[in-house]
């Protein structure tokens, strides 16, 4: 007999996770450290972008930043800070968090994969299209490239670093 509630057969996603047992050979310790370091770096990097925008921009270019440059830098700071959220949500060793780690890494890697060619294209045009110094563009692209290589290496070469688990009470225990 089918329940009178139409969604009773379906799982409603929540942040609550059922108990799991971590695989001792792949507890996700390295991944959790990387997620926390990246999230904290994002937050700490976003603070000056949002609250110390003009002094930050003066480090990149000696000219007085336009109101547009200030606004866009603050927006970018908000975005960078917001990108810490999925990293922190993937941090706990719960079923949902561990299952989200690969998606978080592919998603952030896609953003890096889009930004790096744009920065290199701007560099090749000697910054004419961006107003940013070439050294800044190369440096920013290098930082993003190193992060993207790390993501790919973890996902393709060391996926066990993401962590493994089994549900407690699962069949075969």
C-alpha positions as CSV (number, residue, x, y, z in Angstrom):
1,X,0.0,0.0,0.0
2,X,1.3,3.4,-1.0
3,X,1.5,6.1,1.7
4,X,-0.9,8.9,1.5
5,X,2.0,11.4,1.6
6,X,3.4,11.6,-2.0
7,X,7.0,12.1,-1.0
8,X,7.2,9.4,1.7
9,X,9.2,7.1,-0.5
10,X,11.9,9.7,-1.1
11,X,14.8,10.9,0.9
12,X,14.7,14.5,1.9
13,X,18.2,15.9,1.9
14,X,19.3,17.3,5.3
15,X,22.5,18.3,6.9
16,X,22.0,15.5,9.4
17,X,24.1,12.4,8.6
18,X,23.7,8.9,9.9
19,X,26.6,7.4,11.8
20,X,29.5,6.2,9.7
21,X,32.7,4.3,10.4
22,X,35.8,5.8,8.8
23,X,38.2,3.6,6.9
24,X,41.4,3.7,9.0
25,X,43.5,3.6,5.9
26,X,41.6,6.6,4.4
27,X,40.2,8.8,7.2
28,X,40.3,12.0,5.1
29,X,42.8,13.8,7.4
30,X,44.8,15.3,4.6
31,X,41.7,16.4,2.7
32,X,40.2,18.0,5.9
33,X,43.4,19.9,6.5
34,X,43.5,21.1,2.9
35,X,39.8,22.2,3.1
36,X,40.4,24.1,6.3
37,X,43.5,25.8,5.1
38,X,41.9,26.9,1.8
39,X,38.7,28.1,3.6
40,X,40.7,30.1,6.1
41,X,42.9,31.5,3.3
42,X,39.8,32.6,1.4
43,X,38.3,34.3,4.4
44,X,41.6,36.0,5.4
45,X,42.2,37.1,1.8
46,X,38.7,38.4,1.4
47,X,38.8,40.7,4.4
48,X,41.3,43.2,2.9
49,X,39.5,43.0,-0.4
50,X,36.3,44.1,1.2
51,X,37.4,46.4,4.0
52,X,40.8,47.7,2.9
53,X,40.1,47.9,-0.7
54,X,42.0,51.1,-1.6
55,X,45.2,50.2,0.2
56,X,45.1,46.8,-1.3
57,X,44.6,48.2,-4.9
58,X,47.5,50.6,-4.3
59,X,49.8,47.6,-3.9
60,X,48.8,46.5,-7.4
61,X,48.8,49.9,-9.1
62,X,50.1,53.3,-7.9
63,X,47.2,55.1,-9.6
64,X,44.1,56.1,-7.6
65,X,41.6,53.2,-8.0
66,X,38.3,54.1,-9.7
67,X,35.1,53.7,-7.8
68,X,34.3,50.8,-10.3
69,X,37.6,49.1,-9.4
70,X,36.8,49.5,-5.7
71,X,33.3,48.1,-6.1
72,X,34.4,45.1,-8.2
73,X,37.2,44.3,-5.8
74,X,34.8,44.3,-2.9
75,X,32.4,42.1,-4.9
76,X,35.3,39.7,-5.6
77,X,36.1,39.7,-1.9
78,X,32.6,38.7,-1.1
79,X,32.7,36.0,-3.7
80,X,36.0,34.7,-2.4
81,X,34.6,34.7,1.2
82,X,31.5,32.9,0.0
83,X,33.6,30.2,-1.7
84,X,34.8,29.2,1.8
85,X,31.3,27.9,2.6
86,X,31.4,24.8,0.5
87,X,34.9,24.1,1.7
88,X,33.7,24.3,5.3
89,X,30.6,22.2,4.6
90,X,32.8,19.5,3.2
91,X,35.1,19.6,6.2
92,X,33.4,17.3,8.7
93,X,33.8,13.5,8.5
94,X,30.1,12.9,7.9
95,X,28.6,11.0,5.1
96,X,27.2,14.1,3.4
97,X,30.3,16.1,3.8
98,X,32.6,13.4,2.6
99,X,30.4,12.8,-0.5
100,X,30.5,16.5,-1.3
101,X,34.3,16.8,-1.4
102,X,34.7,15.7,-5.0
103,X,31.9,17.9,-6.2
104,X,33.4,20.9,-4.3
105,X,36.8,20.3,-5.7
106,X,35.6,19.8,-9.3
107,X,33.4,23.0,-9.0
108,X,36.2,25.1,-7.6
109,X,38.6,23.6,-10.2
110,X,36.2,24.6,-13.0
111,X,36.3,28.2,-11.8
112,X,40.1,28.1,-11.7
113,X,40.1,26.5,-15.2
114,X,38.1,29.4,-16.5
115,X,40.1,32.2,-14.7
116,X,43.6,31.0,-15.6
117,X,43.2,31.3,-19.4
118,X,41.6,34.8,-19.0
119,X,44.5,36.0,-16.9
120,X,47.0,34.6,-19.3
121,X,45.2,36.1,-22.3
122,X,45.2,39.5,-20.5
123,X,48.9,39.0,-19.8
124,X,49.6,38.2,-23.5
125,X,47.8,41.5,-24.3
126,X,50.2,43.2,-21.9
127,X,47.4,44.0,-19.5
128,X,45.8,46.4,-22.0
129,X,42.5,44.7,-21.5
130,X,42.7,44.5,-17.8
131,X,44.6,47.5,-16.4
132,X,46.6,45.1,-14.3
133,X,50.4,44.8,-14.3
134,X,51.7,41.7,-16.1
135,X,53.5,40.4,-13.0
136,X,50.3,40.5,-11.1
137,X,48.4,38.6,-13.8
138,X,51.1,35.9,-14.0
139,X,51.3,35.7,-10.2
140,X,47.6,35.3,-9.8
141,X,47.4,32.7,-12.6
142,X,50.3,30.8,-11.0
143,X,48.6,30.6,-7.7
144,X,45.3,29.4,-9.3
145,X,47.3,26.9,-11.4
146,X,49.0,25.5,-8.4
147,X,45.7,25.1,-6.6
148,X,44.1,23.5,-9.7
149,X,47.0,21.0,-10.1
150,X,46.6,20.1,-6.4
151,X,42.9,19.5,-6.9
152,X,43.5,17.3,-10.0
153,X,46.3,15.4,-8.3
154,X,44.1,14.6,-5.2
155,X,41.1,13.6,-7.3
156,X,42.9,11.6,-10.0
157,X,46.0,10.2,-8.2
158,X,45.1,10.2,-4.5
159,X,41.3,10.0,-4.3
160,X,41.6,8.1,-1.0
161,X,42.7,11.4,0.6
162,X,39.0,12.4,0.2
163,X,38.2,9.8,2.8
164,X,36.3,6.6,2.8
165,X,33.6,5.3,5.1
166,X,30.9,2.7,5.6
167,X,27.6,3.3,7.2
168,X,27.3,1.8,10.6
169,X,24.9,-1.1,10.7
170,X,25.3,-1.6,6.9
171,X,25.1,-5.1,5.4
172,X,28.2,-7.2,5.5
173,X,29.4,-5.9,8.9
